[in-house]
Amino acid sequence: MTNQRIFALLAATTASTIYGINHTIAKGLMPDVIKPFGFILLRVSGAAVIFWILSLFFPSEKVERRDWFRFVICAFFGMVLNMLAFFKGLSLSTPINSSVIITVSPVLLLVLSAFILKERITWVKTLGIFLGLGGALVLILFGLKEQPNAPNIPLGNLLFIINATSYSIYLILVKPLVPKYSSITLMKFLFLFAFLINLPIGISEFTEVAWASLPFEDLWKLGFVVLCTTVMTYLLNIYALKQLSPSTIGAFIYLQPVIAVIFAVIVGADSLTTLRIGAAVLIFLGVYLSTIKRARKFSN
């Protein structure tokens, strides 16, 4: 295994760890401190500013005319639809539910790769797909009990599925751009387009926030989401994509429920139930069956 591949694996691991912690931190800020769509505008605007400042210290790259449309589409799926669905879902559901449901992403990547990249799906992978989606549906259809700060768990869980699907599409679409441009060039334009698309969606919720009176505890959590969950994770995943396939990156999502559950239970933000454990088993089994051969393929 080369050093570059090792660093890519470490980058993907770090990104998933940050995402796992983010489930609880972001949940604690919504909706009292900031509402979900306003939160997304803060994320993409903050990230756009940071990446454009960073770009001043790197060589400027010219983007080919034919790639601009792909930039816009990648921004929509990677920084608009998936973020809006995730944060709105998180405001309606729970951190553990979100971390469990998004583990269907590797399954979704497999299905999308079959349609977009014409990859073959075996009967074992088909079984895995149905088991994984079945586990997600268990949480969506039977996680009906409301909890404090989780007013509509089924709808929130459904939005997590949309989030996972959108991010899977992003990973596939952005892959051809990764070897052509530097990570900074990619991120500065992707987040610029994401900011422009999100602006009319989140501006009203963004302006509702009493920014001047926010306590330090809320400010550092907002900063964590912008700097770590947004800037660092997207940079780390783009770096990892230079060495790894989208499906391999997707496999690191398995770490998120472990990190998210431990963190959420420790801080008292969520709890485990028999239903969630059973749904998680179905999802993990489905993901394992649908990606086991693929994982072997990229382990050389």
C-alpha positions as a printed Julia matrix, in Angstrom:
300×3 Matrix{Float64}:
   0.0     0.0     0.0
   1.46    3.36   -1.03
   1.87    6.32    1.29
  -0.59    8.32   -0.82
  -3.26    5.65   -0.39
  -2.6     5.5     3.37
  -3.01    9.28    3.64
  -6.19    9.07    1.55
  -7.62    6.44    3.91
  -6.7     8.57    6.93
  -8.35   11.58    5.3
 -11.58    9.64    4.72
 -11.49    8.33    8.3
 -11.04   11.81    9.74
 -13.89   13.19    7.61
 -16.26   10.45    8.79
 -15.28   11.04   12.43
 -16.08   14.75   12.11
 -19.41   13.93   10.45
 -20.24   11.52   13.28
 -19.72   14.23   15.91
 -21.61   16.76   13.8
 -24.9    14.83   14.07
 -25.18   15.83   17.72
 -23.57   19.28   17.59
 -25.71   20.51   14.68
 -28.86   19.01   16.22
 -28.27   20.98   19.43
 -28.33   24.26   17.52
 -31.64   23.74   15.72
 -34.14   25.29   15.73
 -33.64   27.5    18.8
 -30.33   29.08   17.75
 -30.68   28.84   14.0
 -33.16   27.16   11.65
 -31.94   24.55    9.15
 -32.02   26.56    5.9
 -30.34   29.52    7.57
 -27.74   27.1     8.93
 -26.96   25.87    5.41
 -26.51   29.43    4.16
 -24.05   30.02    7.01
 -22.16   26.83    6.08
 -21.79   27.51    2.38
 -21.12   31.25    2.7
 -18.51   30.68    5.41
 -16.86   27.9     3.4
 -16.93   29.96    0.19
 -15.16   32.88    1.9
 -12.52   30.59    3.43
 -11.8    28.75    0.18
 -11.54   31.97   -1.85
  -9.1    33.4     0.72
  -7.06   30.18    0.6
  -7.03   30.32   -3.2
  -5.02   33.57   -3.03
  -2.04   31.5    -1.82
  -2.26   28.92   -4.61
  -1.7    29.12   -8.37
  -4.8    30.16  -10.31
  -6.31   27.51  -12.59
  -8.47   28.05  -15.64
 -11.66   25.96  -15.73
 -12.54   24.48  -19.11
 -15.81   25.81  -20.54
 -17.3    22.32  -20.84
 -16.78   21.71  -17.1
 -18.8    24.67  -15.79
 -22.12   22.83  -16.04
 -20.7    19.9   -14.1
 -19.49   22.33  -11.42
 -23.02   23.71  -11.03
 -24.61   20.24  -10.92
 -22.04   19.02   -8.38
 -22.69   22.08   -6.23
 -26.44   21.41   -6.34
 -26.18   17.76   -5.28
 -23.15   18.12   -3.0
 -23.74   21.45   -1.24
 -27.41   22.33   -1.74
 -29.89   19.44   -1.89
 -27.95   17.09    0.37
 -27.25   19.78    3.0
 -30.8    21.14    3.0
 -32.28   17.63    3.31
 -29.85   16.61    6.06
 -30.24   19.69    8.27
 -34.0    19.86    7.82
 -34.19   16.13    8.6
 -31.96   16.59   11.64
 -34.26   19.33   12.95
 -37.19   16.87   12.72
 -35.52   13.59   13.76
 -32.64   12.47   16.03
 -28.83   12.25   15.75
 -28.75    8.45   16.02
 -31.46    8.03   13.37
 -29.54   10.29   10.99
 -26.25    8.47   11.51
 -27.85    5.05   10.96
 -29.89    5.95    7.88
 -27.04    7.59    5.98
 -25.19    4.26    6.02
 -27.36    3.31    3.04
 -25.13    5.63    0.99
 -22.79    2.81   -0.15
 -25.86    0.88   -1.32
 -27.14    3.94   -3.16
 -23.7     4.46   -4.69
 -23.8     0.88   -5.97
 -27.24    1.37   -7.57
 -26.31    4.73   -9.07
 -23.0     3.35  -10.36
 -24.96    0.61  -12.12
 -27.11    3.18  -13.91
 -24.51    5.88  -14.5
 -21.28    3.87  -14.83
 -22.96    0.67  -16.12
 -21.52   -1.51  -13.36
 -22.99   -5.0   -12.93
 -25.11   -5.82   -9.85
 -25.08   -9.46   -8.7
 -27.93  -11.2    -6.86
 -25.96  -10.97   -3.59
 -25.63   -7.22   -4.03
 -29.32   -7.03   -4.92
 -30.14   -8.79   -1.64
 -27.91   -6.33    0.18
 -29.7    -3.41   -1.45
 -33.1    -4.64   -0.29
 -31.87   -5.36    3.25
 -30.25   -1.93    3.55
 -33.28   -0.08    2.27
 -35.49   -2.29    4.44
 -33.6    -1.19    7.54
 -34.0     2.45    6.55
 -37.72    1.94    5.94
 -38.1     0.39    9.41
 -36.86    3.64   10.92
 -38.99    5.76    8.6
 -42.26    3.83    9.01
 -42.03    2.67   12.63
 -40.0     5.42   14.3
 -43.23    7.3    14.93
 -42.81    8.22   18.58
 -42.08   11.89   18.99
 -39.2    12.96   21.21
 -38.22   16.33   22.64
 -36.74   18.42   19.84
 -37.73   15.76   17.27
 -41.26   16.73   16.14
 -41.59   14.6    12.97
 -39.23   11.62   13.03
 -40.63    9.75    9.95
 -40.36   12.83    7.71
 -36.92   13.62    9.09
 -35.77   10.05    8.38
 -37.1    10.29    4.82
 -35.1    13.48    4.32
 -31.98   11.6     5.45
 -32.56    9.19    2.55
 -32.74   12.14    0.15
 -29.54   13.5     1.71
 -27.72   10.19    1.24
 -28.93    9.86   -2.36
 -27.9    13.39   -3.24
 -24.42   13.04   -1.74
 -23.93    9.72   -3.54
 -24.74   11.41   -6.86
 -22.27   14.18   -5.98
 -19.44   11.7    -5.34
 -19.99   10.1    -8.75
 -20.34   13.37  -10.67
 -17.38   15.13   -9.06
 -14.95   12.25   -9.64
 -14.02   13.31  -13.25
 -13.18   16.82  -12.0
 -10.87   15.64   -9.23
  -7.79   14.76  -11.36
  -8.2    17.9   -13.52
  -8.23   20.6   -10.84
  -6.71   21.21   -7.42
  -8.83   20.73   -4.32
  -8.85   24.48   -3.63
 -10.02   25.31   -7.16
 -12.78   22.73   -6.94
 -13.99   23.87   -3.54
 -13.92   27.61   -4.19
 -16.13   27.32   -7.27
 -18.41   24.59   -5.89
 -19.13   26.59   -2.74
 -19.53   29.81   -4.69
 -22.29   28.22   -6.78
 -23.74   26.6    -3.66
 -23.89   30.01   -1.97
 -25.68   31.59   -4.95
 -28.26   28.76   -5.07
 -28.81   28.66   -1.3
 -29.03   32.44   -0.86
 -32.73   32.88   -1.76
 -33.62   29.69    0.14
 -31.97   30.48    3.46
 -31.67   34.25    3.68
 -34.89   34.76    5.68
 -33.92   32.2     8.36
 -30.34   33.51    8.38
 -31.46   37.06    9.17
 -33.7    35.84   12.01
 -30.68   34.87   14.1
 -29.75   37.27   16.91
 -26.05   37.14   16.01
 -24.91   39.85   18.42
 -26.37   38.13   21.48
 -25.27   34.54   20.82
 -23.32   32.99   23.74
 -19.82   31.59   23.19
 -21.09   28.0    23.47
 -23.31   28.49   20.42
 -20.64   30.4    18.51
 -18.0    27.69   18.82
 -20.51   25.05   17.71
 -21.43   27.14   14.68
 -17.74   27.58   13.98
 -17.19   23.82   14.26
 -19.87   23.16   11.65
 -18.41   25.72    9.23
 -14.69   25.01    9.71
 -14.66   21.29   10.5
 -17.88   19.77    9.14
 -17.79   21.85    5.96
 -14.31   23.11    5.03
 -12.22   20.26    6.44
 -14.47   17.35    5.48
 -14.97   18.45    1.88
 -11.24   19.05    1.47
 -10.43   15.69    3.04
 -12.92   13.81    0.86
 -11.71   15.52   -2.32
  -8.15   14.6    -1.35
  -9.24   11.01   -0.69
 -11.04   10.85   -4.05
  -7.72   11.46   -5.79
  -6.64    7.99   -4.64
  -9.87    6.12   -3.86
 -13.08    5.3    -5.72
 -16.44    6.88   -4.77
 -17.67    3.53   -3.44
 -14.61    3.2    -1.19
 -15.23    6.7     0.17
 -18.85    5.7     0.74
 -17.74    2.71    2.81
 -16.27    5.04    5.43
 -19.81    6.12    6.28
 -19.9     2.94    8.42
 -17.82    4.83   10.99
 -20.38    7.58   11.44
 -23.02    5.64   13.44
 -20.33    4.35   15.81
 -18.96    7.85   16.46
 -22.42    9.45   16.47
 -23.95    6.93   18.89
 -21.04    7.12   21.33
 -20.99   10.93   21.26
 -24.79   11.34   21.44
 -25.16    8.92   24.35
 -22.21   10.42   26.27
 -23.6    13.96   26.05
 -27.18   12.76   26.66
 -28.52   13.98   23.32
 -30.07   10.66   22.28
 -30.58    7.06   23.36
 -30.51    3.56   21.9
 -33.7     1.52   21.36
 -34.38   -2.04   20.22
 -35.95   -0.72   17.0
 -32.88    1.33   16.15
 -30.51   -1.54   16.88
 -32.56   -3.9    14.68
 -32.73   -1.38   11.84
 -28.98   -0.77   12.13
 -28.29   -4.51   11.85
 -30.37   -4.7     8.66
 -28.61   -1.69    7.17
 -25.1    -2.87    8.04
 -25.83   -6.37    6.72
 -27.24   -4.9     3.53
 -24.26   -2.61    3.07
 -21.85   -5.5     3.7
 -23.51   -7.75    1.11
 -23.76   -5.0    -1.48
 -20.14   -3.86   -1.18
 -18.07   -6.88   -0.07
 -16.75   -7.72   -3.53
 -16.21   -4.08   -4.34
 -14.2    -3.63   -1.17
 -11.98   -6.55   -2.15
 -11.5    -5.09   -5.59
 -10.07   -1.83   -4.2
  -8.04   -3.43   -1.42
  -5.08   -4.3    -3.67
